[in-house]
Amino acid sequence: MILRSMIAVLLMLIFMGGHVQAKEKQTLNVSGWSALPIAHEGRIKPIDSFARIFLFKFTGAESVNGMSATDWLAEVVFDPASAIARPVFRINKPALFDITNSDTKFFNYAVLSKSVQAKRGIIAALIEQNETSWTADQTEMMRVYQNYILATQLLRSLTAILPLPANADDLDLGLEGAVNYLDLKKIEQTLETRTKSTIEAKGADPSQYTQTELGIADLSFQLRIIQDAAQNNRLFKILPENFNSATNLTNWLAPWEALNEGKGSPQKAAYLEIWQEMAQGYLNQNQQAFDKAVTAAQNTLAPLELKYLSLEKTYNALHLKTLITSLYFGVFFLLLAQIIFPKTTQKHVQRLWPILKTAFISALILHIAYITFRIIILQRPPVGTLYESMLFVALICAGLSAIFMARGDINTKQSAAVIGAFSGFILLYVSNGLADVDRMPTLVAVLNTNFWLTTHVLCITVGYGFCLIAGLMAHLHLLKWPNKSLKSAPSNTYSNMMIVAVFALLFTSVGTILGGIWADQSWGRFWGWDPKENGALLIVLWLVWLLHSRISGHLKELGFTIGMGFITIIVVLAWFGVNLLNVGLHSYGFIEGIAVSIAAFCAIQTAIIGALYWRIKKSESHEN
Amino acid sequence: MSLKPQLQSALRFAAKPYILFYTLPWLMVLLVWGTIAQKDMGIYEAQAMFFSSWFFIPFDLPIPLPGGFLTLALIFVTLSVKFIFFSDWSVKKSGIILTHLGVLILLLGGLITAKFAHESFMVIPEGESISSVSEYRERVVTLSKNDEIIAEKPFESVAIGGLFQGHDLPFQAIAKYICANCTMDFQDPDIAENAHGLAQKVTLKNIPLEKENETNLSGIMVDIDGAQNAQDGHYIMMESVADTITITHDGDTYSIHAGRVQQPLPFDIKLVDFRRIVYPGTDKPSGFESDIIINDGDIKWPVTIKMNEPARYKGYTFFQSSFVQRPDKEVTVLNVVQNAGHIFPYISTFIIFLGLLIHSIFKIRYRVMT
């Protein structure tokens, strides 16, 4: 680790001595560059997405001090000497790294490197331990360490083609002007031989060397340092293995991976030359030269038929999810005010209703667009992870509510809107907590099947959506429980809830059986009493029990509504709770750290339903 | 008193809704209880106790509680009686009738699967053919003479001091140490002097059993006595590591093998190639595939087994389950299932979907009309 640290510092010193000192410079427009492809975590994505993922990983945001993620990444790979001075690395507990008297949690690479080196003994010991045994502080320390490793790799991504602060004009090496690693690599043997003979003749004291000898020794030293620092640098995979492939299924390599592992080819060398021109353009702040190189890169990759990179860039730029969440929240907040304070707010809300309705429908349309973007970009059905299931269930909830908003009186419409807006907002908001840094991941092998993702997964998640809406309708029905003494009109909410419950049963039961058939196709058994399977069955049984008990008369309207209110708990337990057990074949869904949240949700739900029940009973006893 | 009113009364009793009203919550209790129990017991044990039982006794209670079989049987009976004798055979109720029929078919398929389905596995190295399947949980120790089995003992019945004596054996094989789930430790140098094969370097040590029985690796340390050519001494047999001891005597070859029970297949399967396909630029697998040839007399059927795409032949279904990367070649692990009831869920899904859809449409129609 000490060696790694020394190499890191020396490497940065080498590039610092170069053309651009660590000073503020005009920001080049890197928009075209950010649409170039890069392979990351098994998916070909635009550099824009890659930049956002890593900046978010380091800082917790997709921009830093007004600098966009792509501007930041361009600086990191083309001008690492400037990038190391930029404070983008968040350390949540600076004291863990003995950083005191600091009023910021953001530090630059130099501080990060020093901090990690100072704790290398502890980190080495933690690496040997099982991750599950780490304390919160140890987890934070390892997070910072992992970010340091990633940042180090990123900073060195293009060191093979970046210009070195050396002029080979007068060294009689057949080189002219600025040189880079690749130039030096071609004359490595000559450099070694001439440095060796200088040392043999004049010893190791550089003061005895001539200017030429000193220059050659310096180049030899730089070559070795850069080479050593580039071991296992595999993060910046911009080189396709095959430039003429008709698909994007070819393997992709990082520049150092191709160089160190003998996977070079004339096409890769030509493509790297284009990147070299890009680097030169960036460092010289020459927009024209930079854009020209970017266009050349795009033309070189044209045969690969890489689709949807620009679409993904647009998707990233739109920040649709934030917009949709805000709209849902706004609609919910105002309508909730009307439910809680009907006398004071009703008049205002009624006046605002057309706007609220438009806002809700706009949010729904944007939500559909958002999911459609993801389907096109990922080329698969919309649900493959827990995070994606929340996005989709939110859409189902909002969409279903919109259907109920189409009919009935104003109260029914507003009730449907408040339910749809609440479920849409809460699911989208909570999904952030379950999201990986990469929100568009590739799927594990067993899930890599569009047929079953379309049938079983969509069916069961649609079922979850219907269940949640039925559950929320139950809450609303309990909240607005008809006052018999006032002979209030029968509520539409109850009959709507009955219909939703029947559809919820349709989707969850068919979805569960389809899941069994998938298991039969994949693992050889229809039903294995696996926690995930049992969770799905639990929802079906609960609905079957409620509906049959209502028909048989064992449950009256109040009992049925309360039971339907509890479906939210059953769904949350089946959806997330069973994944906490870490048992069974559905290992791709295992999660940790949300047990307390689930328990709190169940407790709050029980308390709300209990309080509403108590209120109704109290009201009924007064009536009697 | 005629039998008919009695039968009618019994049927009416069996179709009472309260049976479902009480059995469904109990089934949900079993489901939650059995699911949580899997964390400590493992899926197989929890399944056997809560779901595949007529009764079970938890926490040493004085009375047994109804298990999954009994609960499901009660639901099946009440639903069957209701369906056959008390259904409202009208168009309006056709959705409910179809749904109930679908559930009955599903439960019937579940019964057939629970009683007759059989699961095993095959481990096939590339280029090799295998004509038997291995049981997941049953283990056996076999003694063969010139590749012909002459004696076998269930692993559980092997005791220290025993193993194979007699059987016209010219030597004795005595079990010295038995572990149901073994790990390896460094061998004592004194013992190593008189040991053979793996036993020269390692000894076996018992470790706690895994929750899932099939993941345990059983082993036996054996002493051979009376063999020719300095073959006497200590030996080790351990599943998946070194599972066979071979002794030659007077030109005959004797093998003692410890491992899973093998069941012969009526055909053999050759693994031509195994592929682990990864996402571009990563080691993350996007799929696993095995090219196999099923050889059955004159029939040679080349087929590729993929994730979610099994191969079916003569009542056996072969699924891509796992793989082993050996230094010399890749080895595929196939899950092998025989299940006469596997078609039932397919039929029931269609019927339940249709039934609930019709019922939902009628519900909406009624809602619109009122």
Interface residues (C-beta under 8 A of the other chain):
Chain A: A39 H40 E41 G42 R43 I44 K237 N248 L249 T250 N251 W252 L253 T442 L443 V444 A445 V446 N448 T449 F451 W452 S495 N496 M498 I499 V502 F503 L505 L506 S509 V510 I513 L514 G516 I517 W518 D520 Q521 S522 W523 G524 R525 F526 W527 G528 W529 D530 P531 N534 G535 L537 L538 L541 W542 V544 W545 H548 S549 I551 S552 H554 V578 L581 N582 V583 G584
Chain B: P17 Y18 L20 F21 L24 P25 L27 M28 L31 V32 G34 T35 I36 Q38 K39 G42 I43 A46 Q47 F50 F51 L106 G109 G110 T113 A117 E119 V278 Y279 P280 G281 T282 K284 P285 S286 G287 F288 M307 N308 E309 P310 T317 F319 S321 N335 V336 V337 N339 H342 P345 Y346 S348 T349 I352 F353 L356 L357 H359 S360 K363 I364 R367
